Amino acid sequence: MRESMRGGRERNIMRWELRATLLRDQIARLDERLAHLDSPDGPNVPDAPAQRAQRDKLLAQRVQLARELDALGPDPHAKMG
């Protein structure tokens, strides 16, 4: 019985790590897109309404992903020190 419990815990940790990694990667991609919008290499019209709408949409997605990451809770690995 202990073996199955340990395996279940390991699966839960792996599931947490995978979900956290996916969320962090999605946040990083959104940050890159936002940086591109704000860079001189971005769209030609810096304050166009369409660009502002796109930026607002990306920021809203980033906030949602950050909330999901926070909702995962702390890293399930035991910490030393």
PDB file of N, CA, C and O in Angstrom:
ATOM      1  N   MET A   1       0.819  -1.189   0.000  1.00  0.00           N
ATOM      2  CA  MET A   1       0.000   0.000   0.000  1.00  0.00           C
ATOM      3  C   MET A   1       0.866   1.257   0.000  1.00  0.00           C
ATOM      4  O   MET A   1       0.524   2.240  -0.658  1.00  0.00           O
ATOM      5  N   ARG A   2       1.962   1.238   0.716  1.00  0.00           N
ATOM      6  CA  ARG A   2       2.827   2.411   0.762  1.00  0.00           C
ATOM      7  C   ARG A   2       3.406   2.727  -0.615  1.00  0.00           C
ATOM      8  O   ARG A   2       3.562   3.896  -0.968  1.00  0.00           O
ATOM      9  N   GLU A   3       3.724   1.700  -1.390  1.00  0.00           N
ATOM     10  CA  GLU A   3       4.284   1.930  -2.721  1.00  0.00           C
ATOM     11  C   GLU A   3       3.300   2.703  -3.596  1.00  0.00           C
ATOM     12  O   GLU A   3       3.698   3.626  -4.306  1.00  0.00           O
ATOM     13  N   SER A   4       2.024   2.336  -3.551  1.00  0.00           N
ATOM     14  CA  SER A   4       1.047   3.035  -4.378  1.00  0.00           C
ATOM     15  C   SER A   4       0.852   4.464  -3.892  1.00  0.00           C
ATOM     16  O   SER A   4       0.607   5.358  -4.702  1.00  0.00           O
ATOM     17  N   MET A   5       0.954   4.696  -2.603  1.00  0.00           N
ATOM     18  CA  MET A   5       0.818   6.049  -2.074  1.00  0.00           C
ATOM     19  C   MET A   5       2.002   6.909  -2.520  1.00  0.00           C
ATOM     20  O   MET A   5       1.826   8.064  -2.908  1.00  0.00           O
ATOM     21  N   ARG A   6       3.194   6.345  -2.462  1.00  0.00           N
ATOM     22  CA  ARG A   6       4.369   7.086  -2.868  1.00  0.00           C
ATOM     23  C   ARG A   6       4.278   7.420  -4.357  1.00  0.00           C
ATOM     24  O   ARG A   6       4.581   8.541  -4.764  1.00  0.00           O
ATOM     25  N   GLY A   7       3.866   6.460  -5.155  1.00  0.00           N
ATOM     26  CA  GLY A   7       3.708   6.699  -6.582  1.00  0.00           C
ATOM     27  C   GLY A   7       2.674   7.775  -6.858  1.00  0.00           C
ATOM     28  O   GLY A   7       2.850   8.594  -7.760  1.00  0.00           O
ATOM     29  N   GLY A   8       1.597   7.777  -6.084  1.00  0.00           N
ATOM     30  CA  GLY A   8       0.576   8.808  -6.232  1.00  0.00           C
ATOM     31  C   GLY A   8       1.114  10.180  -5.899  1.00  0.00           C
ATOM     32  O   GLY A   8       0.803  11.159  -6.578  1.00  0.00           O
ATOM     33  N   ARG A   9       1.919  10.254  -4.860  1.00  0.00           N
ATOM     34  CA  ARG A   9       2.528  11.538  -4.482  1.00  0.00           C
ATOM     35  C   ARG A   9       3.478  12.014  -5.569  1.00  0.00           C
ATOM     36  O   ARG A   9       3.486  13.194  -5.918  1.00  0.00           O
ATOM     37  N   GLU A  10       4.273  11.106  -6.101  1.00  0.00           N
ATOM     38  CA  GLU A  10       5.201  11.476  -7.173  1.00  0.00           C
ATOM     39  C   GLU A  10       4.436  11.972  -8.400  1.00  0.00           C
ATOM     40  O   GLU A  10       4.848  12.936  -9.046  1.00  0.00           O
ATOM     41  N   ARG A  11       3.329  11.316  -8.715  1.00  0.00           N
ATOM     42  CA  ARG A  11       2.517  11.767  -9.848  1.00  0.00           C
ATOM     43  C   ARG A  11       1.963  13.158  -9.587  1.00  0.00           C
ATOM     44  O   ARG A  11       1.939  14.002 -10.483  1.00  0.00           O
ATOM     45  N   ASN A  12       1.513  13.399  -8.348  1.00  0.00           N
ATOM     46  CA  ASN A  12       0.985  14.718  -8.018  1.00  0.00           C
ATOM     47  C   ASN A  12       2.058  15.794  -8.141  1.00  0.00           C
ATOM     48  O   ASN A  12       1.783  16.894  -8.622  1.00  0.00           O
ATOM     49  N   ILE A  13       3.270  15.485  -7.712  1.00  0.00           N
ATOM     50  CA  ILE A  13       4.371  16.440  -7.829  1.00  0.00           C
ATOM     51  C   ILE A  13       4.690  16.682  -9.296  1.00  0.00           C
ATOM     52  O   ILE A  13       4.880  17.824  -9.712  1.00  0.00           O
ATOM     53  N   MET A  14       4.747  15.623 -10.073  1.00  0.00           N
ATOM     54  CA  MET A  14       5.033  15.773 -11.499  1.00  0.00           C
ATOM     55  C   MET A  14       3.937  16.582 -12.190  1.00  0.00           C
ATOM     56  O   MET A  14       4.221  17.417 -13.048  1.00  0.00           O
ATOM     57  N   ARG A  15       2.691  16.330 -11.814  1.00  0.00           N
ATOM     58  CA  ARG A  15       1.566  17.062 -12.383  1.00  0.00           C
ATOM     59  C   ARG A  15       1.687  18.550 -12.048  1.00  0.00           C
ATOM     60  O   ARG A  15       1.470  19.404 -12.907  1.00  0.00           O
ATOM     61  N   TRP A  16       2.040  18.858 -10.773  1.00  0.00           N
ATOM     62  CA  TRP A  16       2.219  20.244 -10.355  1.00  0.00           C
ATOM     63  C   TRP A  16       3.347  20.895 -11.156  1.00  0.00           C
ATOM     64  O   TRP A  16       3.198  22.002 -11.674  1.00  0.00           O
ATOM     65  N   GLU A  17       4.476  20.191 -11.248  1.00  0.00           N
ATOM     66  CA  GLU A  17       5.625  20.740 -11.975  1.00  0.00           C
ATOM     67  C   GLU A  17       5.293  20.995 -13.439  1.00  0.00           C
ATOM     68  O   GLU A  17       5.668  22.030 -13.989  1.00  0.00           O
ATOM     69  N   LEU A  18       4.604  20.073 -14.063  1.00  0.00           N
ATOM     70  CA  LEU A  18       4.233  20.228 -15.466  1.00  0.00           C
ATOM     71  C   LEU A  18       3.309  21.422 -15.650  1.00  0.00           C
ATOM     72  O   LEU A  18       3.526  22.248 -16.536  1.00  0.00           O
ATOM     73  N   ARG A  19       2.285  21.514 -14.820  1.00  0.00           N
ATOM     74  CA  ARG A  19       1.328  22.627 -14.927  1.00  0.00           C
ATOM     75  C   ARG A  19       2.032  23.960 -14.683  1.00  0.00           C
ATOM     76  O   ARG A  19       1.812  24.924 -15.416  1.00  0.00           O
ATOM     77  N   ALA A  20       2.883  24.014 -13.647  1.00  0.00           N
ATOM     78  CA  ALA A  20       3.600  25.256 -13.343  1.00  0.00           C
ATOM     79  C   ALA A  20       4.527  25.647 -14.496  1.00  0.00           C
ATOM     80  O   ALA A  20       4.617  26.822 -14.850  1.00  0.00           O
ATOM     81  N   THR A  21       5.204  24.679 -15.071  1.00  0.00           N
ATOM     82  CA  THR A  21       6.109  24.954 -16.191  1.00  0.00           C
ATOM     83  C   THR A  21       5.332  25.467 -17.399  1.00  0.00           C
ATOM     84  O   THR A  21       5.752  26.426 -18.046  1.00  0.00           O
ATOM     85  N   LEU A  22       4.217  24.841 -17.700  1.00  0.00           N
ATOM     86  CA  LEU A  22       3.395  25.291 -18.828  1.00  0.00           C
ATOM     87  C   LEU A  22       2.898  26.723 -18.616  1.00  0.00           C
ATOM     88  O   LEU A  22       2.931  27.536 -19.540  1.00  0.00           O
ATOM     89  N   LEU A  23       2.440  27.029 -17.404  1.00  0.00           N
ATOM     90  CA  LEU A  23       1.956  28.377 -17.122  1.00  0.00           C
ATOM     91  C   LEU A  23       3.082  29.399 -17.221  1.00  0.00           C
ATOM     92  O   LEU A  23       2.896  30.478 -17.784  1.00  0.00           O
ATOM     93  N   ARG A  24       4.256  29.061 -16.671  1.00  0.00           N
ATOM     94  CA  ARG A  24       5.399  29.983 -16.754  1.00  0.00           C
ATOM     95  C   ARG A  24       5.813  30.215 -18.211  1.00  0.00           C
ATOM     96  O   ARG A  24       6.150  31.335 -18.594  1.00  0.00           O
ATOM     97  N   ASP A  25       5.785  29.161 -19.013  1.00  0.00           N
ATOM     98  CA  ASP A  25       6.136  29.299 -20.432  1.00  0.00           C
ATOM     99  C   ASP A  25       5.129  30.194 -21.163  1.00  0.00           C
ATOM    100  O   ASP A  25       5.511  31.028 -21.984  1.00  0.00           O
ATOM    101  N   GLN A  26       3.851  30.013 -20.860  1.00  0.00           N
ATOM    102  CA  GLN A  26       2.828  30.841 -21.494  1.00  0.00           C
ATOM    103  C   GLN A  26       2.991  32.303 -21.087  1.00  0.00           C
ATOM    104  O   GLN A  26       2.836  33.200 -21.916  1.00  0.00           O
ATOM    105  N   ILE A  27       3.299  32.543 -19.824  1.00  0.00           N
ATOM    106  CA  ILE A  27       3.525  33.909 -19.348  1.00  0.00           C
ATOM    107  C   ILE A  27       4.732  34.511 -20.048  1.00  0.00           C
ATOM    108  O   ILE A  27       4.699  35.673 -20.455  1.00  0.00           O
ATOM    109  N   ALA A  28       5.796  33.733 -20.191  1.00  0.00           N
ATOM    110  CA  ALA A  28       6.999  34.231 -20.867  1.00  0.00           C
ATOM    111  C   ALA A  28       6.704  34.593 -22.320  1.00  0.00           C
ATOM    112  O   ALA A  28       7.186  35.613 -22.813  1.00  0.00           O
ATOM    113  N   ARG A  29       5.912  33.761 -23.014  1.00  0.00           N
ATOM    114  CA  ARG A  29       5.557  34.066 -24.404  1.00  0.00           C
ATOM    115  C   ARG A  29       4.718  35.346 -24.498  1.00  0.00           C
ATOM    116  O   ARG A  29       4.906  36.154 -25.408  1.00  0.00           O
ATOM    117  N   LEU A  30       3.794  35.522 -23.551  1.00  0.00           N
ATOM    118  CA  LEU A  30       3.003  36.748 -23.543  1.00  0.00           C
ATOM    119  C   LEU A  30       3.885  37.962 -23.271  1.00  0.00           C
ATOM    120  O   LEU A  30       3.697  39.015 -23.881  1.00  0.00           O
ATOM    121  N   ASP A  31       4.847  37.822 -22.359  1.00  0.00           N
ATOM    122  CA  ASP A  31       5.774  38.919 -22.076  1.00  0.00           C
ATOM    123  C   ASP A  31       6.570  39.293 -23.325  1.00  0.00           C
ATOM    124  O   ASP A  31       6.801  40.473 -23.588  1.00  0.00           O
ATOM    125  N   GLU A  32       6.987  38.289 -24.091  1.00  0.00           N
ATOM    126  CA  GLU A  32       7.714  38.553 -25.332  1.00  0.00           C
ATOM    127  C   GLU A  32       6.835  39.302 -26.331  1.00  0.00           C
ATOM    128  O   GLU A  32       7.290  40.245 -26.979  1.00  0.00           O
ATOM    129  N   ARG A  33       5.591  38.885 -26.452  1.00  0.00           N
ATOM    130  CA  ARG A  33       4.674  39.557 -27.377  1.00  0.00           C
ATOM    131  C   ARG A  33       4.412  40.995 -26.936  1.00  0.00           C
ATOM    132  O   ARG A  33       4.354  41.905 -27.763  1.00  0.00           O
ATOM    133  N   LEU A  34       4.255  41.191 -25.628  1.00  0.00           N
ATOM    134  CA  LEU A  34       4.047  42.544 -25.113  1.00  0.00           C
ATOM    135  C   LEU A  34       5.278  43.412 -25.355  1.00  0.00           C
ATOM    136  O   LEU A  34       5.154  44.580 -25.723  1.00  0.00           O
ATOM    137  N   ALA A  35       6.451  42.848 -25.152  1.00  0.00           N
ATOM    138  CA  ALA A  35       7.688  43.593 -25.388  1.00  0.00           C
ATOM    139  C   ALA A  35       7.808  43.965 -26.861  1.00  0.00           C
ATOM    140  O   ALA A  35       8.262  45.059 -27.199  1.00  0.00           O
ATOM    141  N   HIS A  36       7.399  43.049 -27.733  1.00  0.00           N
ATOM    142  CA  HIS A  36       7.453  43.329 -29.171  1.00  0.00           C
ATOM    143  C   HIS A  36       6.502  44.475 -29.537  1.00  0.00           C
ATOM    144  O   HIS A  36       6.830  45.320 -30.369  1.00  0.00           O
ATOM    145  N   LEU A  37       5.330  44.494 -28.910  1.00  0.00           N
ATOM    146  CA  LEU A  37       4.381  45.575 -29.186  1.00  0.00           C
ATOM    147  C   LEU A  37       4.947  46.928 -28.761  1.00  0.00           C
ATOM    148  O   LEU A  37       4.694  47.942 -29.411  1.00  0.00           O
ATOM    149  N   ASP A  38       5.709  46.940 -27.678  1.00  0.00           N
ATOM    150  CA  ASP A  38       6.245  48.194 -27.143  1.00  0.00           C
ATOM    151  C   ASP A  38       7.583  48.585 -27.757  1.00  0.00           C
ATOM    152  O   ASP A  38       8.068  49.692 -27.522  1.00  0.00           O
ATOM    153  N   SER A  39       8.181  47.704 -28.533  1.00  0.00           N
ATOM    154  CA  SER A  39       9.506  47.982 -29.099  1.00  0.00           C
ATOM    155  C   SER A  39       9.387  48.817 -30.367  1.00  0.00           C
ATOM    156  O   SER A  39       8.325  48.875 -30.986  1.00  0.00           O
ATOM    157  N   PRO A  40      10.500  49.470 -30.753  1.00  0.00           N
ATOM    158  CA  PRO A  40      10.490  50.226 -32.012  1.00  0.00           C
ATOM    159  C   PRO A  40      10.290  49.324 -33.229  1.00  0.00           C
ATOM    160  O   PRO A  40       9.847  49.790 -34.279  1.00  0.00           O
ATOM    161  N   ASP A  41      10.611  48.052 -33.095  1.00  0.00           N
ATOM    162  CA  ASP A  41      10.425  47.105 -34.198  1.00  0.00           C
ATOM    163  C   ASP A  41       8.993  46.607 -34.288  1.00  0.00           C
ATOM    164  O   ASP A  41       8.645  45.871 -35.211  1.00  0.00           O
ATOM    165  N   GLY A  42       8.164  47.006 -33.334  1.00  0.00           N
ATOM    166  CA  GLY A  42       6.777  46.559 -33.289  1.00  0.00           C
ATOM    167  C   GLY A  42       5.957  47.211 -34.392  1.00  0.00           C
ATOM    168  O   GLY A  42       6.513  47.699 -35.375  1.00  0.00           O
ATOM    169  N   PRO A  43       4.654  47.220 -34.238  1.00  0.00           N
ATOM    170  CA  PRO A  43       3.781  47.811 -35.249  1.00  0.00           C
ATOM    171  C   PRO A  43       4.151  49.271 -35.532  1.00  0.00           C
ATOM    172  O   PRO A  43       4.676  49.965 -34.662  1.00  0.00           O
ATOM    173  N   ASN A  44       3.874  49.722 -36.745  1.00  0.00           N
ATOM    174  CA  ASN A  44       4.272  51.064 -37.187  1.00  0.00           C
ATOM    175  C   ASN A  44       3.558  52.178 -36.441  1.00  0.00           C
ATOM    176  O   ASN A  44       4.140  53.241 -36.222  1.00  0.00           O
ATOM    177  N   VAL A  45       2.313  51.959 -36.048  1.00  0.00           N
ATOM    178  CA  VAL A  45       1.538  52.991 -35.364  1.00  0.00           C
ATOM    179  C   VAL A  45       1.472  52.625 -33.882  1.00  0.00           C
ATOM    180  O   VAL A  45       0.696  51.751 -33.495  1.00  0.00           O
ATOM    181  N   PRO A  46       2.286  53.293 -33.044  1.00  0.00           N
ATOM    182  CA  PRO A  46       2.408  52.859 -31.656  1.00  0.00           C
ATOM    183  C   PRO A  46       1.138  52.964 -30.825  1.00  0.00           C
ATOM    184  O   PRO A  46       0.931  52.137 -29.937  1.00  0.00           O
ATOM    185  N   ASP A  47       0.280  53.946 -31.077  1.00  0.00           N
ATOM    186  CA  ASP A  47      -0.899  54.112 -30.232  1.00  0.00           C
ATOM    187  C   ASP A  47      -2.202  53.839 -30.960  1.00  0.00           C
ATOM    188  O   ASP A  47      -3.248  54.368 -30.585  1.00  0.00           O
ATOM    189  N   ALA A  48      -2.147  53.040 -31.972  1.00  0.00           N
ATOM    190  CA  ALA A  48      -3.357  52.709 -32.715  1.00  0.00           C
ATOM    191  C   ALA A  48      -4.333  51.978 -31.795  1.00  0.00           C
ATOM    192  O   ALA A  48      -3.913  51.180 -30.957  1.00  0.00           O
ATOM    193  N   PRO A  49      -5.630  52.243 -31.945  1.00  0.00           N
ATOM    194  CA  PRO A  49      -6.626  51.569 -31.094  1.00  0.00           C
ATOM    195  C   PRO A  49      -6.544  50.042 -31.166  1.00  0.00           C
ATOM    196  O   PRO A  49      -6.743  49.361 -30.160  1.00  0.00           O
ATOM    197  N   ALA A  50      -6.256  49.513 -32.338  1.00  0.00           N
ATOM    198  CA  ALA A  50      -6.158  48.051 -32.466  1.00  0.00           C
ATOM    199  C   ALA A  50      -4.993  47.516 -31.642  1.00  0.00           C
ATOM    200  O   ALA A  50      -5.097  46.465 -31.011  1.00  0.00           O
ATOM    201  N   GLN A  51      -3.879  48.254 -31.655  1.00  0.00           N
ATOM    202  CA  GLN A  51      -2.717  47.809 -30.879  1.00  0.00           C
ATOM    203  C   GLN A  51      -3.013  47.896 -29.386  1.00  0.00           C
ATOM    204  O   GLN A  51      -2.637  47.003 -28.626  1.00  0.00           O
ATOM    205  N   ARG A  52      -3.679  48.956 -28.964  1.00  0.00           N
ATOM    206  CA  ARG A  52      -4.039  49.085 -27.540  1.00  0.00           C
ATOM    207  C   ARG A  52      -4.969  47.954 -27.127  1.00  0.00           C
ATOM    208  O   ARG A  52      -4.827  47.391 -26.041  1.00  0.00           O
ATOM    209  N   ALA A  53      -5.916  47.624 -27.988  1.00  0.00           N
ATOM    210  CA  ALA A  53      -6.848  46.532 -27.685  1.00  0.00           C
ATOM    211  C   ALA A  53      -6.097  45.209 -27.587  1.00  0.00           C
ATOM    212  O   ALA A  53      -6.373  44.398 -26.704  1.00  0.00           O
ATOM    213  N   GLN A  54      -5.146  44.994 -28.497  1.00  0.00           N
ATOM    214  CA  GLN A  54      -4.360  43.757 -28.455  1.00  0.00           C
ATOM    215  C   GLN A  54      -3.523  43.713 -27.184  1.00  0.00           C
ATOM    216  O   GLN A  54      -3.430  42.669 -26.538  1.00  0.00           O
ATOM    217  N   ARG A  55      -2.913  44.839 -26.821  1.00  0.00           N
ATOM    218  CA  ARG A  55      -2.098  44.900 -25.610  1.00  0.00           C
ATOM    219  C   ARG A  55      -2.957  44.616 -24.381  1.00  0.00           C
ATOM    220  O   ARG A  55      -2.542  43.864 -23.499  1.00  0.00           O
ATOM    221  N   ASP A  56      -4.150  45.209 -24.313  1.00  0.00           N
ATOM    222  CA  ASP A  56      -5.057  44.971 -23.185  1.00  0.00           C
ATOM    223  C   ASP A  56      -5.457  43.502 -23.098  1.00  0.00           C
ATOM    224  O   ASP A  56      -5.541  42.933 -22.009  1.00  0.00           O
ATOM    225  N   LYS A  57      -5.700  42.900 -24.252  1.00  0.00           N
ATOM    226  CA  LYS A  57      -6.073  41.476 -24.285  1.00  0.00           C
ATOM    227  C   LYS A  57      -4.916  40.611 -23.771  1.00  0.00           C
ATOM    228  O   LYS A  57      -5.129  39.691 -22.982  1.00  0.00           O
ATOM    229  N   LEU A  58      -3.691  40.911 -24.220  1.00  0.00           N
ATOM    230  CA  LEU A  58      -2.524  40.149 -23.767  1.00  0.00           C
ATOM    231  C   LEU A  58      -2.291  40.332 -22.269  1.00  0.00           C
ATOM    232  O   LEU A  58      -1.957  39.378 -21.566  1.00  0.00           O
ATOM    233  N   LEU A  59      -2.466  41.555 -21.787  1.00  0.00           N
ATOM    234  CA  LEU A  59      -2.299  41.804 -20.346  1.00  0.00           C
ATOM    235  C   LEU A  59      -3.349  41.042 -19.535  1.00  0.00           C
ATOM    236  O   LEU A  59      -3.036  40.499 -18.475  1.00  0.00           O
ATOM    237  N   ALA A  60      -4.580  40.998 -20.020  1.00  0.00           N
ATOM    238  CA  ALA A  60      -5.637  40.261 -19.329  1.00  0.00           C
ATOM    239  C   ALA A  60      -5.312  38.764 -19.294  1.00  0.00           C
ATOM    240  O   ALA A  60      -5.527  38.099 -18.280  1.00  0.00           O
ATOM    241  N   GLN A  61      -4.793  38.243 -20.407  1.00  0.00           N
ATOM    242  CA  GLN A  61      -4.403  36.823 -20.438  1.00  0.00           C
ATOM    243  C   GLN A  61      -3.270  36.561 -19.450  1.00  0.00           C
ATOM    244  O   GLN A  61      -3.256  35.538 -18.765  1.00  0.00           O
ATOM    245  N   ARG A  62      -2.316  37.500 -19.385  1.00  0.00           N
ATOM    246  CA  ARG A  62      -1.187  37.335 -18.476  1.00  0.00           C
ATOM    247  C   ARG A  62      -1.656  37.327 -17.017  1.00  0.00           C
ATOM    248  O   ARG A  62      -1.188  36.523 -16.212  1.00  0.00           O
ATOM    249  N   VAL A  63      -2.578  38.223 -16.691  1.00  0.00           N
ATOM    250  CA  VAL A  63      -3.118  38.263 -15.327  1.00  0.00           C
ATOM    251  C   VAL A  63      -3.813  36.948 -14.991  1.00  0.00           C
ATOM    252  O   VAL A  63      -3.640  36.415 -13.895  1.00  0.00           O
ATOM    253  N   GLN A  64      -4.595  36.427 -15.926  1.00  0.00           N
ATOM    254  CA  GLN A  64      -5.296  35.164 -15.698  1.00  0.00           C
ATOM    255  C   GLN A  64      -4.310  34.018 -15.481  1.00  0.00           C
ATOM    256  O   GLN A  64      -4.500  33.202 -14.579  1.00  0.00           O
ATOM    257  N   LEU A  65      -3.261  33.950 -16.299  1.00  0.00           N
ATOM    258  CA  LEU A  65      -2.268  32.892 -16.149  1.00  0.00           C
ATOM    259  C   LEU A  65      -1.527  33.023 -14.817  1.00  0.00           C
ATOM    260  O   LEU A  65      -1.232  32.020 -14.167  1.00  0.00           O
ATOM    261  N   ALA A  66      -1.229  34.252 -14.415  1.00  0.00           N
ATOM    262  CA  ALA A  66      -0.554  34.464 -13.127  1.00  0.00           C
ATOM    263  C   ALA A  66      -1.449  34.012 -11.974  1.00  0.00           C
ATOM    264  O   ALA A  66      -0.959  33.451 -10.994  1.00  0.00           O
ATOM    265  N   ARG A  67      -2.744  34.251 -12.084  1.00  0.00           N
ATOM    266  CA  ARG A  67      -3.688  33.782 -11.045  1.00  0.00           C
ATOM    267  C   ARG A  67      -3.709  32.256 -10.991  1.00  0.00           C
ATOM    268  O   ARG A  67      -3.719  31.669  -9.909  1.00  0.00           O
ATOM    269  N   GLU A  68      -3.715  31.623 -12.152  1.00  0.00           N
ATOM    270  CA  GLU A  68      -3.702  30.159 -12.187  1.00  0.00           C
ATOM    271  C   GLU A  68      -2.425  29.617 -11.554  1.00  0.00           C
ATOM    272  O   GLU A  68      -2.463  28.627 -10.824  1.00  0.00           O
ATOM    273  N   LEU A  69      -1.296  30.262 -11.830  1.00  0.00           N
ATOM    274  CA  LEU A  69      -0.025  29.842 -11.247  1.00  0.00           C
ATOM    275  C   LEU A  69      -0.051  30.015  -9.733  1.00  0.00           C
ATOM    276  O   LEU A  69       0.406  29.136  -9.003  1.00  0.00           O
ATOM    277  N   ASP A  70      -0.579  31.133  -9.257  1.00  0.00           N
ATOM    278  CA  ASP A  70      -0.699  31.350  -7.815  1.00  0.00           C
ATOM    279  C   ASP A  70      -1.638  30.328  -7.183  1.00  0.00           C
ATOM    280  O   ASP A  70      -1.406  29.883  -6.059  1.00  0.00           O
ATOM    281  N   ALA A  71      -2.695  29.956  -7.898  1.00  0.00           N
ATOM    282  CA  ALA A  71      -3.675  29.002  -7.368  1.00  0.00           C
ATOM    283  C   ALA A  71      -3.075  27.603  -7.200  1.00  0.00           C
ATOM    284  O   ALA A  71      -3.587  26.802  -6.419  1.00  0.00           O
ATOM    285  N   LEU A  72      -2.006  27.307  -7.919  1.00  0.00           N
ATOM    286  CA  LEU A  72      -1.353  25.994  -7.761  1.00  0.00           C
ATOM    287  C   LEU A  72      -0.766  25.826  -6.369  1.00  0.00           C
ATOM    288  O   LEU A  72      -0.613  24.707  -5.880  1.00  0.00           O
ATOM    289  N   GLY A  73      -0.443  26.933  -5.742  1.00  0.00           N
ATOM    290  CA  GLY A  73       0.147  26.872  -4.418  1.00  0.00           C
ATOM    291  C   GLY A  73       1.653  26.718  -4.487  1.00  0.00           C
ATOM    292  O   GLY A  73       2.257  26.787  -5.557  1.00  0.00           O
ATOM    293  N   PRO A  74       2.242  26.510  -3.325  1.00  0.00           N
ATOM    294  CA  PRO A  74       3.705  26.404  -3.276  1.00  0.00           C
ATOM    295  C   PRO A  74       4.202  25.114  -3.923  1.00  0.00           C
ATOM    296  O   PRO A  74       3.459  24.148  -4.092  1.00  0.00           O
ATOM    297  N   ASP A  75       5.463  25.135  -4.271  1.00  0.00           N
ATOM    298  CA  ASP A  75       6.139  23.974  -4.827  1.00  0.00           C
ATOM    299  C   ASP A  75       6.011  22.821  -3.841  1.00  0.00           C
ATOM    300  O   ASP A  75       6.350  22.982  -2.668  1.00  0.00           O
ATOM    301  N   PRO A  76       5.530  21.660  -4.284  1.00  0.00           N
ATOM    302  CA  PRO A  76       5.314  20.537  -3.360  1.00  0.00           C
ATOM    303  C   PRO A  76       6.605  19.849  -2.898  1.00  0.00           C
ATOM    304  O   PRO A  76       6.556  18.981  -2.026  1.00  0.00           O
ATOM    305  N   HIS A  77       7.756  20.221  -3.466  1.00  0.00           N
ATOM    306  CA  HIS A  77       9.012  19.623  -3.028  1.00  0.00           C
ATOM    307  C   HIS A  77       9.375  20.134  -1.645  1.00  0.00           C
ATOM    308  O   HIS A  77       9.193  21.314  -1.343  1.00  0.00           O
ATOM    309  N   ALA A  78       9.885  19.254  -0.813  1.00  0.00           N
ATOM    310  CA  ALA A  78      10.350  19.662   0.506  1.00  0.00           C
ATOM    311  C   ALA A  78      11.579  20.541   0.342  1.00  0.00           C
ATOM    312  O   ALA A  78      12.454  20.262  -0.479  1.00  0.00           O
ATOM    313  N   LYS A  79      11.634  21.592   1.121  1.00  0.00           N
ATOM    314  CA  LYS A  79      12.760  22.519   1.046  1.00  0.00           C
ATOM    315  C   LYS A  79      13.683  22.281   2.254  1.00  0.00           C
ATOM    316  O   LYS A  79      13.231  21.980   3.359  1.00  0.00           O
ATOM    317  N   MET A  80      14.953  22.424   2.007  1.00  0.00           N
ATOM    318  CA  MET A  80      15.920  22.299   3.097  1.00  0.00           C
ATOM    319  C   MET A  80      16.430  23.693   3.433  1.00  0.00           C
ATOM    320  O   MET A  80      16.731  24.486   2.541  1.00  0.00           O
ATOM    321  N   GLY A  81      16.524  23.981   4.709  1.00  0.00           N
ATOM    322  CA  GLY A  81      17.118  25.243   5.173  1.00  0.00           C
ATOM    323  C   GLY A  81      16.230  26.354   5.145  1.00  0.00           C
ATOM    324  O   GLY A  81      16.618  27.464   5.511  1.00  0.00           O
TER     325      GLY A  81
END
